């Protein structure tokens, strides 16, 4: 896995988003809504191949519905939302705390329609998740991704993440 992440270390601070934009992202954007287990099941059963390879590659199972269960749990500890395209769930994005203070995980995955909702996901991340993390005094946000998941790397970099490390042979198939 390659580990792009965002940090607030070395004097760098994340900027807060004005409350009016946070409210708009939470209620005004009809394509991004709170998660439901049924919609997560749909996304997991129709997950795009690159996300499936990345996520299942570091799990001890091959059942995509277990990813939905993990996502519900992770979201209950943090914050998450689902983006919809043409009324169908297309992707999920969220953050959840690591077991140590002020360090969080960021995660997102979706169906083949994810590229059609990436702008909504990005707006949600910057307008809702970023202020949420600041309010919880996060000083590190990790978003590990498989080395060959180039779309994920590009999107993470566009949102300000930076490459930090390559975890050699991290996946159960030996992938970085």
C-alpha positions in Angstrom: 0.0 0.0 0.0 1.1 3.5 -0.7 0.2 5.8 2.2 -0.9 9.3 1.1 -2.0 11.3 4.1 -2.7 14.8 5.2 -1.2 16.2 8.4 -1.3 19.4 10.3 2.3 18.9 11.6 5.2 21.1 11.0 3.2 24.3 11.6 0.7 23.6 8.7 -2.9 24.1 9.7 -6.0 23.0 7.9 -8.3 25.9 7.2 -11.8 25.9 8.5 -14.9 26.2 6.3 -17.4 28.9 7.1 -20.6 27.6 8.8 -22.8 28.6 5.9 -21.0 26.3 3.5 -20.9 23.4 6.0 -24.7 23.7 6.4 -25.1 23.8 2.6 -23.0 20.7 2.2 -25.0 18.8 4.9 -28.5 19.8 3.8 -28.5 21.6 0.5 -26.7 19.0 -1.7 -29.3 16.4 -2.4 -26.8 14.0 -3.9 -25.0 13.4 -0.6 -27.0 11.9 2.2 -26.3 10.0 5.5 -25.4 6.3 5.1 -27.8 3.4 5.3 -26.9 -0.3 5.5 -29.1 -1.1 2.5 -27.3 1.5 0.4 -23.9 0.4 1.6 -24.8 -3.2 0.7 -25.7 -2.0 -2.8 -22.4 -0.2 -3.2 -20.4 -3.1 -1.9 -22.1 -5.6 -4.2 -21.5 -3.4 -7.2 -18.1 -2.1 -6.1 -15.7 -1.1 -8.9 -12.8 -3.6 -9.4 -10.1 -1.2 -8.2 -11.8 -0.5 -4.9 -12.5 -4.2 -4.4 -8.9 -5.2 -5.0 -7.7 -2.5 -2.6 -10.1 -3.3 0.2 -10.4 -7.0 0.0 -6.6 -7.2 -0.6 -6.0 -6.3 3.1 -8.9 -8.3 4.6 -9.0 -12.0 5.5 -12.2 -12.5 3.6 -13.7 -12.1 0.1 -17.3 -11.1 1.1 -18.1 -7.5 0.1 -21.1 -7.4 2.5 -18.6 -7.6 5.4 -17.1 -4.3 4.1 -20.6 -2.7 4.4 -20.7 -4.0 8.0 -17.3 -2.5 8.8 -18.3 0.8 7.2 -21.4 1.1 9.4 -19.2 0.5 12.5 -16.5 2.9 11.3 -19.0 5.6 10.5 -20.6 5.2 13.9 -17.3 6.3 15.4 -16.8 9.2 13.0 -18.7 10.7 10.1 -19.7 9.5 6.7 -22.1 10.0 3.8 -23.2 8.4 0.5 -23.3 10.1 -2.8 -26.0 9.2 -5.3 -26.2 9.2 -9.1 -29.6 9.0 -10.8 -31.1 8.1 -7.5 -28.8 5.1 -6.9 -26.0 4.9 -4.3 -22.7 5.5 -6.1 -20.0 5.9 -3.4 -19.4 6.4 0.3 -16.8 8.6 2.0 -16.0 9.0 5.6 -13.5 9.4 8.5 -13.1 7.3 11.6 -10.7 7.6 14.5 -7.7 5.3 14.9 -7.1 3.7 18.3 -4.7 6.5 19.3 -5.7 10.1 20.0 -6.1 12.7 17.2 -5.2 10.3 14.4 -7.9 9.4 11.9 -8.5 7.2 8.9 -10.2 8.5 5.7 -11.9 6.1 3.4 -14.0 6.1 0.2 -15.1 3.5 -2.3 -17.8 3.1 -4.8 -19.4 1.6 -7.8 -18.4 2.4 -11.4 -20.5 5.6 -11.0 -18.0 7.0 -8.5 -16.4 9.3 -11.1 -19.8 10.9 -11.7 -20.1 11.9 -8.0 -16.5 12.6 -7.2 -17.1 16.4 -7.2 -19.9 15.9 -4.6 -17.7 13.7 -2.5 -14.9 16.2 -2.7 -17.1 19.1 -1.7 -18.5 17.0 1.2 -14.9 16.1 2.3 -13.8 19.7 2.3 -17.0 21.4 3.7 -18.1 18.8 6.2 -15.3 16.2 7.0 -12.5 18.7 7.3 -14.2 20.9 9.8 -15.4 17.8 11.7 -11.8 16.6 12.0 -10.6 20.1 13.1 -13.4 20.1 15.8 -12.1 16.7 17.0 -8.5 18.1 17.1 -7.2 15.7 14.5 -3.5 16.2 13.8 -3.1 13.4 11.3 -5.4 11.9 8.7 -4.3 8.7 7.0 -5.7 7.3 3.7 -3.8 4.2 2.7 -4.3 3.0 -0.8 -3.0 0.2 -3.0 0.0 1.2 -5.1 -1.7 0.5 -8.4 -4.9 2.4 -7.5 -3.8 5.5 -9.4 -7.3 7.1 -9.4 -7.3 7.1 -5.6 -3.8 8.6 -5.5 -4.7 11.4 -7.9 -7.9 12.3 -6.0 -6.1 12.2 -2.6 -3.4 14.5 -3.9 -6.0 16.9 -5.4 -7.4 17.2 -1.9 -4.0 18.0 -0.4 -2.7 14.6 0.7 0.9 13.7 0.2 2.6 10.4 -0.4 4.4 9.3 2.8 5.4 5.7 2.6 5.1 2.5 0.6 4.2 -0.5 2.7 6.0 -3.3 0.8 4.0 -6.6 0.5 1.2 -5.3 2.6 -1.7 -6.9 0.8 -2.5 -10.6 1.3 -1.6 -11.1 -2.4 1.8 -9.5 -1.8 0.8 -6.2 -3.4 2.3 -2.9 -2.1 
